[in-house]
Amino acid sequence: MTGYLFTAIWPVTTASLKLPALQLVAEQDLLHMLAEQDLLLCGEPQWTLAGDRLSCVAPARRRNPWDVPAERAAKAYVVDLVPDPQLVLDLDAA
């Protein structure tokens, strides 16, 4: 089975938040982005906070038809594995 390293980068708009708080908010985005790409997380994501950027590299694999209900699998599609570069986390709203 072929695996992927899914990479996502978020701009940090609230300097007072530390890695655990930023990670908590970004984890939900990560799972949503993986689902949009029809991928499953298959290992521990590696989080890095560098300046005003939070990055994540997560091992992932394509969903198999038996991973999801048939009605969801029938609607599966494949798109580019690059997350939207315009994604902006507004941590003040969280």
Secondary structure, DSSP 8 states (H G I E B T S, - for coil): --EEEEEEEEE---TT--HHHHHHHHHHHHHHHHHHTTEEE-S--EEEEETTEEEEEEEEEE--GGGS-HHHHTT-----SS--TT----TT--
